[in-house]
């Protein structure tokens, strides 16, 4: 069996004695390409999330406007529906609680006044 040199089994396009600088350059090239790919992927995900958020915001604004119009129509007597009446009554109760809390202002609830400490 002929004696084979271990250097002949190496890949032909990779020099046997690659300098440290070449190895580092190749590594950073790989990292750069990989980084650019990841940045592109993250940008695409961000665009998608932004579009979803905007569409949901638009939908919520439309639903809010529809609700205000339905309340106005029920109050004007133009439409009658038991389900709408229940929801409108609940909304009016919530608004009453909001108005009451706004008039009362914040309360101490166990917080001592700074000047009363001894």
Number of C-alpha atoms within 10 A of each C-alpha: 3 4 5 8 8 7 10 9 8 11 9 9 6 8 10 11 6 9 10 9 9 10 11 11 12 12 11 12 12 11 12 12 11 12 12 11 12 12 12 12 12 12 12 12 12 12 12 12 12 12 12 12 12 12 12 12 12 12 12 12 12 12 12 12 12 12 15 12 12 17 19 13 13 15 13 10 9 9 12 13 8 8 8 15 14 11 13 18 12 12 13 12 12 12 12 12 12 11 11 11 12 10 9 8 8 8 8 8 6 6 7 9 8 7 6 6 6 4
